[in-house]
Amino acid sequence: MAGSITLERSEGDGVAFLTLSNPGKLNAIDIAMWRELHALMLHLQALPPEDAPHAVIVRGAASQFASGGDIVEFANFRFEEHSLRDFHENVALSVGLAGHLGFGLGSSPISIGVEGTYLWYGSESRDVPLVGMPGLAVGVDTSNDMFLLHGRVRAQRPDGRVRPYVDGLVGFNYIATTTSVDAEDTCYYVGSTSYCSDDGDSVTNLDDVVLSAGGGAGVMVAFGASPHAMRLDLSLRYLYGGEAEYLTEGDIQWQEDGPVILVPHRSRTDMLMVYVGLTWGR
């Protein structure tokens, strides 16, 4: 049976108590307790100054403190499969939109520009029970997203209906998991009065920013003979990304009577990207 951690607040003196309880193991901290302790500390740190405790005391139940980590669980935890995966195994596929703006350097085949990309790599919806109101739940939607912004240097054939090019890119990747309220699922009634949450109320569960750089190649194929005709743009890029902490589907554990527990991944964020789009201008 897994242990537990309870949070208690002492009214008036601004002290919070975190009590470790794992009967039979001298309150040894198992994996579930470790994650719960992490979530509780994040919860306390996120409180506004007027509600935050002045001190946090960690104590053990039954006149014991803690015998340390549960060595049986933590010995296996170090080799959990999900913690060893690369980014492409945790995030196998994403889809999104991209836009770019470039400026030619005179008659040179070189241009400079900027690119912005939004990628969506998964979502989930669920009903979260309302604390203290049995039988009532709040509908929430969780979305996993990436926002990439890169400066770009491009070398491209300056004319012709078929114009191949090569790119060099450097910038950053912002990865975020956000949970928002679904207003259609969050109305309830007390007597004849209805109460609804505002659609769009949201919280960022976890986010990270890392450097991103790489290169790629592509080709533009014009739909007409005009030098400014619309072009089909096909390209392939490989981006080297820094090490980030991020969530995927199923990494948020909702509890009916406790804080939300996050089980994040941590890995480099290298990715192979395929672009299919339309381009105007040079």
PAMARNU-109179 format. One record per residue: residue in three letters; x, y, z of N, C-alpha, C in turn. Coordinates in steps of 0.05 Angstrom, whole numbers. Atoms other than C-alpha are relative to their C-alpha. Layout:
N
> residuo,n_px,n_py,n_pz,ca_px,ca_py,ca_pz,c_px,c_py,c_pz
> ALA,X,Y,Z,X,Y,Z,X,Y,Z
...
END
This chain:
282
> residuo,n_px,n_py,n_pz,ca_px,ca_py,ca_pz,c_px,c_py,c_pz
> MET,17,-24,0,0,0,0,18,25,0
> ALA,-16,-24,2,28,68,-20,-5,18,24
> GLY,2,-19,-21,42,120,32,-15,25,-9
> SER,14,-24,7,11,189,34,12,24,14
> ILE,-9,-25,-13,25,262,52,-24,18,3
> THR,22,-18,-5,-25,309,84,10,28,5
> LEU,-7,-28,-4,-23,384,84,-20,12,20
> GLU,16,-13,-20,-49,422,145,10,29,4
> ARG,-8,-28,-5,-49,497,158,-8,8,28
> SER,4,-10,-27,-43,528,226,-11,29,-2
> GLU,13,-26,2,-91,587,230,14,20,18
> GLY,-9,-21,-17,-62,652,254,30,4,0
> ASP,-29,-3,-2,13,637,255,15,-5,-26
> GLY,-12,2,26,25,625,181,18,-24,-4
> VAL,-17,24,2,54,555,189,-16,-22,-15
> ALA,12,23,14,40,496,142,14,-25,9
> PHE,-11,26,-9,51,423,163,-4,-20,-23
> LEU,2,22,18,67,367,114,7,-25,15
> THR,-3,23,-16,58,300,147,4,-25,-17
> LEU,-6,24,15,92,238,118,-12,-24,15
> SER,12,24,-12,54,173,130,3,-24,-18
> ASN,-3,25,15,75,104,107,3,-22,21
> PRO,-1,20,-22,56,54,162,14,-26,-9
> GLY,-14,25,5,99,-8,166,27,4,-12
> LYS,-26,-5,12,159,25,133,13,24,13
> LEU,-11,-23,-14,175,79,185,-1,25,-16
> ASN,6,-24,16,146,132,138,21,3,-22
> ALA,-17,-2,23,195,115,82,-15,13,-23
> ILE,13,-14,22,181,159,22,1,-17,-25
> ASP,2,15,24,157,119,-37,-4,19,-24
> ILE,1,-17,24,150,143,-109,-25,17,0
> ALA,25,-16,-1,77,165,-100,2,23,19
> MET,-4,-22,-20,96,205,-38,19,21,-10
> TRP,-19,-19,11,155,237,-73,-14,19,-19
> ARG,14,-17,19,110,261,-129,-20,18,13
> GLU,20,-16,-14,57,284,-81,14,23,16
> LEU,-15,-21,-14,109,322,-40,8,22,-19
> HIS,-8,-19,21,134,356,-103,-24,18,-8
> ALA,24,-15,8,63,376,-123,-9,19,22
> LEU,8,-17,-22,47,403,-53,19,24,3
> MET,-18,-22,-2,110,445,-51,-5,21,-23
> LEU,6,-18,22,94,474,-120,-26,16,6
> HIS,26,-13,-7,23,489,-95,5,22,20
> LEU,-5,-20,-20,49,526,-34,16,24,-11
> GLN,-16,-21,12,100,565,-75,-16,18,-18
> ALA,16,-15,19,46,587,-124,-21,18,14
> LEU,20,-16,-14,1,618,-70,8,29,0
> PRO,-6,-29,-2,-5,694,-69,12,6,28
> PRO,-14,-6,-25,37,727,-14,-19,1,25
> GLU,18,-2,-23,-24,740,30,-10,-27,10
> ASP,9,27,-8,-42,666,30,22,-20,5
> ALA,-22,18,-3,27,635,30,9,-3,29
> PRO,-10,3,-27,54,605,95,27,13,3
> HIS,-27,-11,-6,114,637,129,20,-22,5
> ALA,-18,22,-5,143,569,145,-15,-26,-7
> VAL,11,27,6,133,496,123,16,-20,17
> ILE,-12,21,-18,147,440,173,-7,-27,-11
> VAL,4,27,9,156,370,146,4,-19,24
> ARG,-1,17,-24,141,317,199,-10,-28,-8
> GLY,10,27,5,126,243,204,-23,-7,18
> ALA,23,9,-16,64,208,229,10,-20,21
> ALA,-4,20,-21,61,164,291,27,3,14
> SER,-24,-6,-15,120,197,327,26,-9,-14
> GLN,-24,7,16,168,176,271,4,23,-20
> PHE,-3,-19,21,200,223,221,-1,-15,-27
> ALA,0,15,25,222,184,159,26,-16,-1
> SER,-24,17,1,271,127,147,14,4,-27
> GLY,-12,-6,26,290,157,79,-17,-9,-23
> GLY,15,9,23,270,134,10,-5,-30,1
> ASP,7,29,2,236,67,-2,18,-13,-20
> ILE,-21,10,18,296,31,-31,-10,-21,-20
> VAL,11,20,19,254,-24,-62,-12,14,-24
> GLU,12,-14,22,214,25,-104,20,17,-16
> PHE,-18,-18,13,269,75,-119,22,-15,-16
> ALA,-19,15,16,317,21,-143,-11,-6,-28
> ASN,12,4,26,268,6,-199,-6,26,-14
> PHE,8,-26,12,247,78,-210,23,12,-17
> ARG,-23,-11,15,317,97,-235,0,-11,-29
> PHE,-1,12,27,305,51,-295,-27,-1,-13
> GLU,26,-1,13,233,68,-312,3,6,-30
> GLU,-3,-3,29,225,63,-387,-5,28,-10
> HIS,6,-27,11,193,131,-397,22,20,6
> SER,-21,-19,-6,251,166,-363,25,-2,-18
> LEU,-22,4,17,300,137,-413,-6,6,-29
> ARG,7,-4,28,263,153,-477,11,26,-11
> ASP,-7,-25,13,285,205,-527,-25,15,-7
> PHE,23,-18,6,240,263,-548,-18,-12,-22
> HIS,16,11,22,218,228,-612,-17,-24,8
> GLU,16,22,-11,193,169,-571,-23,9,17
> ASN,21,-12,-17,154,212,-522,-20,16,-17
> VAL,17,-17,18,127,258,-577,5,-11,-28
> ALA,-5,14,26,121,213,-638,-10,17,-23
> LEU,11,-15,22,79,261,-680,-13,25,10
> SER,14,-25,-6,56,333,-679,-8,13,-26
> VAL,10,-15,23,18,378,-727,-3,29,7
> GLY,3,-28,-6,13,453,-733,0,18,-24
> LEU,-1,-21,20,21,517,-772,26,15,2
> ALA,-25,-16,0,81,558,-793,-3,24,-19
> GLY,-1,-24,18,94,626,-823,28,11,0
> HIS,-27,-11,1,156,662,-846,0,26,-16
> LEU,-3,-26,13,179,730,-870,30,3,-7
> GLY,-28,-2,9,243,739,-911,6,25,-15
> PHE,-9,-24,15,283,796,-941,25,-7,-15
> GLY,-23,5,17,330,789,-1000,22,20,4
> LEU,-23,-18,-2,400,819,-999,8,8,-28
> GLY,-6,-9,27,400,855,-1065,-4,-22,-21
> SER,2,20,21,414,810,-1125,13,-26,10
> SER,-13,24,-11,449,759,-1079,-21,-22,3
> PRO,18,22,-6,419,689,-1072,-6,-4,29
> ILE,4,2,-29,422,699,-997,-22,18,10
> SER,21,-16,-13,362,723,-956,1,-6,30
> ILE,2,4,-29,350,732,-882,-30,3,7
> GLY,29,-1,-7,284,723,-846,-5,-11,28
> VAL,9,11,-26,245,699,-786,-23,-20,-5
> GLU,20,20,3,201,638,-778,-13,-5,27
> GLY,14,7,-24,147,623,-727,-17,-25,-5
> THR,13,26,3,117,553,-717,-16,-7,25
> TYR,16,11,-22,60,527,-673,-4,-29,-6
> LEU,5,29,2,57,452,-660,-17,-10,23
> TRP,17,13,-20,4,412,-624,7,-29,1
> TYR,-8,28,-2,25,344,-597,-17,-16,19
> GLY,18,17,-15,-35,319,-559,-17,15,19
> SER,19,-12,-19,-94,335,-514,-17,-21,13
> GLU,18,18,-13,-142,303,-466,-21,17,15
> SER,22,-13,-14,-208,321,-433,-10,-18,22
> ARG,10,16,-22,-236,299,-367,-17,17,18
> ASP,16,-13,-20,-285,316,-311,14,-2,27
> VAL,-14,-1,-26,-252,338,-246,-21,5,22
> PRO,21,-4,-21,-296,330,-183,5,26,15
> LEU,-1,-24,-16,-312,393,-145,3,-7,29
> VAL,-5,6,-28,-283,391,-75,-23,9,17
> GLY,21,-7,-19,-338,390,-22,-28,-1,-12
> MET,26,1,13,-394,381,-73,-2,-27,-15
> PRO,2,27,12,-405,306,-85,-19,-1,-24
> GLY,17,4,24,-432,287,-153,3,22,-20
> LEU,-4,-22,19,-410,352,-186,29,1,-10
> ALA,-26,0,12,-351,359,-233,4,23,-19
> VAL,-7,-21,19,-315,411,-274,13,-13,-25
> GLY,-12,10,25,-299,396,-347,25,16,-7
> VAL,-25,-13,7,-227,412,-365,13,-13,-24
> ASP,-14,9,24,-187,407,-429,30,6,4
> THR,-29,-3,-3,-111,397,-428,12,-2,-28
> SER,-12,-1,26,-69,415,-489,31,2,3
> ASN,-29,0,1,5,401,-503,9,14,-26
> ASP,-6,-17,23,36,454,-549,30,8,0
> MET,-27,-11,4,103,479,-576,-2,25,-17
> PHE,-2,-25,16,118,549,-602,29,5,-6
> LEU,-28,-4,8,182,557,-642,4,26,-15
> LEU,-7,-25,14,214,622,-665,29,-2,-7
> HIS,-28,3,10,277,621,-708,7,24,-18
> GLY,-11,-16,21,320,670,-745,11,-18,-22
> ARG,-6,18,22,336,643,-814,19,14,-20
> VAL,-17,-8,23,391,650,-867,-5,-21,-22
> ARG,7,18,22,371,621,-935,17,6,-24
> ALA,-12,-2,26,410,608,-999,-18,-14,-20
> GLN,20,10,19,363,599,-1058,6,9,-28
> ARG,-1,-7,28,364,598,-1133,-18,24,-4
> PRO,15,-25,1,341,669,-1150,-23,0,-21
> ASP,20,-1,21,298,653,-1211,-7,-28,-9
> GLY,9,26,10,262,597,-1248,-25,-9,13
> ARG,25,10,-11,198,560,-1237,5,-19,23
> VAL,-7,18,-22,232,508,-1193,25,11,13
> ARG,-21,-15,-14,276,540,-1140,7,-15,26
> PRO,-9,14,-24,313,495,-1090,14,20,19
> TYR,-13,-18,-20,341,525,-1026,10,-17,24
> VAL,-10,11,-25,380,509,-962,-3,21,21
> ASP,5,-19,-22,367,541,-894,19,-7,24
> GLY,-12,2,-26,405,553,-829,-18,15,20
> LEU,19,-12,-19,363,568,-767,11,-1,28
> VAL,-7,0,-28,375,588,-695,-22,16,15
> GLY,21,-13,-15,323,607,-642,-6,-15,25
> PHE,7,14,-24,284,576,-586,-27,-15,-3
> ASN,24,16,0,228,527,-571,-13,3,28
> TYR,15,-2,-25,175,541,-518,-21,-22,1
> ILE,17,23,-3,139,478,-494,-18,4,24
> ALA,18,-6,-22,77,484,-451,-23,-20,0
> THR,25,15,-4,20,442,-424,-19,18,16
> THR,19,-19,-11,-42,483,-408,-27,-14,4
> THR,27,11,-6,-108,462,-375,-19,23,2
> SER,20,-22,0,-169,505,-387,-28,-12,6
> VAL,27,8,-7,-241,503,-364,-18,-1,-25
> ASP,20,3,22,-294,479,-413,-27,9,11
> ALA,24,-11,-12,-353,524,-397,-25,-16,-5
> GLU,24,15,6,-404,478,-430,-3,-23,20
> ASP,2,23,-19,-387,424,-378,3,9,29
> THR,-6,-8,-27,-379,467,-316,-23,16,13
> CYS,23,-14,-12,-449,493,-300,-14,-20,19
> TYR,15,16,-19,-486,467,-239,-21,18,13
> TYR,23,-15,-11,-550,488,-202,-2,-4,30
> VAL,7,1,-28,-565,504,-131,-28,13,2
> GLY,27,-10,2,-640,509,-127,-6,8,-29
> SER,6,-9,27,-662,550,-187,23,18,-11
> THR,-22,-17,9,-595,587,-192,22,-16,-13
> SER,-21,14,14,-542,565,-242,27,14,5
> TYR,-27,-10,-3,-467,574,-233,17,-12,-22
> CYS,-17,9,22,-419,570,-292,27,13,1
> SER,-27,-12,2,-344,579,-299,2,13,-27
> ASP,-5,-14,25,-319,626,-353,17,-18,-18
> ASP,-16,15,19,-295,590,-415,26,15,-5
> GLY,-25,-13,4,-222,603,-424,17,3,25
> ASP,-16,0,-24,-201,604,-351,20,-23,-2
> SER,-20,20,5,-135,567,-354,24,3,19
> VAL,-24,0,-16,-71,548,-318,21,-15,-16
> THR,-22,14,12,-3,528,-345,11,-20,19
> ASN,-9,21,-18,14,461,-314,30,-2,1
> LEU,-29,2,2,86,460,-338,9,13,-26
> ASP,-11,-11,25,128,499,-388,30,2,3
> ASP,-29,-1,1,200,504,-409,8,14,-26
> VAL,-11,-13,24,242,544,-459,28,-10,-5
> VAL,-27,10,7,303,515,-495,9,12,-26
> LEU,-12,-9,25,350,536,-550,-6,-21,-21
> SER,5,17,23,337,507,-619,15,10,-24
> ALA,-15,-8,23,381,507,-680,3,-24,-19
> GLY,-2,22,19,389,467,-744,1,10,-28
> GLY,0,-7,29,383,467,-819,-18,-18,-15
> GLY,18,15,17,344,441,-876,3,7,-29
> ALA,0,-6,29,331,441,-950,-28,-4,-10
> GLY,27,2,11,270,449,-994,0,10,-29
> VAL,3,-9,27,243,469,-1061,-27,14,-3
> MET,25,-14,7,191,518,-1086,-6,-4,-29
> VAL,9,5,27,150,503,-1148,-22,20,-6
> ALA,20,-21,6,113,562,-1180,-23,-12,-15
> PHE,24,8,15,42,554,-1205,-4,15,-26
> GLY,2,-15,25,54,604,-1261,27,11,-7
> ALA,-25,-10,11,108,640,-1301,8,26,13
> SER,-7,-26,-13,105,706,-1262,21,-4,22
> PRO,-20,3,-22,165,718,-1216,-12,3,28
> HIS,13,-3,-26,115,734,-1161,-24,-19,3
> ALA,22,20,-1,69,674,-1173,0,-15,27
> MET,2,17,-23,44,632,-1115,16,-25,-5
> ARG,-17,24,2,91,573,-1101,-8,-21,20
> LEU,1,22,-18,84,505,-1071,27,-2,14
> ASP,-25,0,-15,136,502,-1015,2,-27,15
> LEU,-4,25,-13,163,434,-993,28,1,13
> SER,-26,-1,-13,219,428,-942,2,-21,22
> LEU,-6,19,-22,252,382,-891,21,13,17
> ARG,-19,-12,-18,288,407,-829,6,-19,23
> TYR,-7,14,-25,326,377,-771,9,21,20
> LEU,-6,-20,-21,328,418,-707,12,-14,24
> TYR,-12,9,-25,375,406,-649,-11,17,23
> GLY,13,-15,-22,339,425,-584,13,-7,26
> GLY,-12,4,-27,364,434,-513,-17,-19,17
> GLU,14,19,-18,343,390,-455,-23,15,14
> ALA,24,-13,-11,272,407,-432,-16,-20,18
> GLU,19,16,-17,221,383,-380,-27,6,-12
> TYR,25,-3,14,153,371,-411,-19,-23,7
> LEU,21,20,-5,87,333,-405,-11,-10,-26
> THR,15,12,23,52,286,-453,-27,-10,11
> GLU,26,10,-8,-17,254,-451,3,-21,22
> GLY,-1,19,-23,-29,217,-385,20,7,21
> ASP,-20,-7,-20,26,253,-347,-11,18,23
> ILE,13,-15,-21,-23,293,-304,-18,-19,15
> GLN,16,18,-17,-53,253,-246,-18,17,17
> TRP,20,-16,-15,-117,284,-218,-9,-16,24
> GLN,9,13,-25,-136,269,-146,-25,15,10
> GLU,25,-12,-9,-204,280,-116,3,18,24
> ASP,-3,-15,-25,-179,307,-50,28,9,5
> GLY,-28,-8,-3,-108,329,-63,10,16,-24
> PRO,-10,-16,23,-63,369,-109,4,-17,-25
> VAL,-6,14,25,-51,352,-181,29,-9,0
> ILE,-27,11,0,10,307,-190,9,-1,-29
> LEU,-11,0,26,54,318,-251,23,-20,-2
> VAL,-21,20,4,98,263,-279,14,7,-27
> PRO,-12,-11,25,142,300,-330,22,-18,-11
> HIS,-24,12,13,193,274,-380,21,21,-1
> ARG,-22,-19,5,261,305,-389,19,-13,-20
> SER,-17,10,21,302,297,-452,8,23,-18
> ARG,-6,-19,21,334,334,-509,-25,2,-19
> THR,24,-5,16,283,363,-558,7,1,-30
> ASP,-6,1,29,313,345,-626,-25,-10,-15
> MET,24,8,15,261,338,-680,5,3,-30
> LEU,0,-1,29,253,324,-754,-27,12,-8
> MET,24,-14,7,202,370,-786,-4,0,-31
> VAL,8,0,28,166,365,-853,-20,24,-4
> TYR,17,-23,6,136,429,-882,-13,-3,-28
> VAL,14,-1,26,83,433,-937,-17,26,1
> GLY,14,-26,-1,57,503,-953,0,15,-25
> LEU,1,-18,22,47,561,-999,17,25,6
> THR,-18,-23,-4,95,620,-1010,-6,20,-22
> TRP,2,-21,20,88,687,-1044,26,17,1
> GLY,-23,-17,0,143,735,-1065,25,-14,-9
> ARG,-25,11,9,216,720,-1074,4,-28,9
END
